[in-house]
Amino acid sequence: MSEPVIAQKSPFAVEVEAGKSYWWCACGKSAGQPFCDGSHKGSDFTPVEYKAEQDGTVYFCGCKHTKNGVLCDGTHSSL
């Protein structure tokens, strides 16, 4: 499998709404980071759904190397 593009070496802080789905960009090529805009088409990547359980701030992974689903786990600090 291909390596994702590092969109940024820090998380994206996003205000989310409970019950709403957000589609995280896994390839790193989307112009609308951290969300998918279809730039992955023709690659090994697919967007990943995140469904907010409550209203609040969520820190989506920006480096695309998280081991924590779509959320930042600090991996960017070692890249």
C-alpha positions in Angstrom: 0.0 0.0 0.0 1.1 3.5 -0.7 2.2 6.0 2.0 -0.2 8.9 2.6 0.9 12.5 2.0 1.6 14.3 5.3 -1.0 17.2 5.1 0.5 18.8 8.2 2.6 17.8 11.2 -0.1 18.8 13.7 -3.8 17.9 14.3 -6.8 19.7 12.8 -9.0 21.1 15.6 -12.6 20.8 14.4 -15.9 21.6 16.2 -18.2 18.6 15.6 -21.9 18.1 16.2 -23.3 15.0 17.9 -24.8 12.5 15.5 -23.1 14.0 12.5 -20.7 12.0 10.2 -17.4 13.4 9.1 -15.3 11.8 6.3 -11.6 12.0 7.2 -9.1 12.2 4.3 -6.7 9.2 4.6 -4.6 10.0 1.6 -3.5 13.5 2.6 -4.2 15.0 -0.8 -7.5 16.7 -0.1 -7.6 20.4 -0.5 -10.3 20.5 2.2 -8.2 19.0 5.0 -8.9 17.1 7.2 -11.9 16.0 5.2 -12.1 14.1 1.9 -12.7 15.9 -1.4 -12.3 12.8 -3.6 -8.6 13.3 -4.3 -7.9 9.7 -3.4 -9.6 8.4 -6.5 -7.4 5.9 -8.3 -5.3 5.3 -5.2 -5.3 2.6 -2.5 -6.9 5.1 0.0 -10.5 5.6 1.0 -12.0 8.1 3.4 -12.8 7.0 6.9 -16.1 7.9 8.6 -16.0 9.5 12.1 -19.4 9.8 13.7 -19.5 12.4 16.5 -20.9 11.1 19.8 -21.2 14.5 21.3 -20.7 18.2 20.5 -17.2 19.6 21.0 -13.7 19.9 19.6 -12.1 16.9 18.0 -8.5 16.7 16.9 -8.3 15.0 13.6 -4.9 13.6 12.5 -3.1 15.8 10.1 0.0 13.6 9.4 -2.2 10.7 8.2 -0.1 8.2 10.2 -2.2 7.9 13.4 -2.9 4.5 14.9 -6.0 5.9 16.6 -8.6 5.8 13.9 -8.9 9.3 12.5 -7.9 11.1 15.7 -4.4 12.5 16.5 -2.3 10.2 18.6 0.9 12.3 18.5 2.6 10.3 15.8 3.4 13.5 13.9 6.0 14.4 16.6 8.2 11.4 15.4 7.9 12.1 11.6 
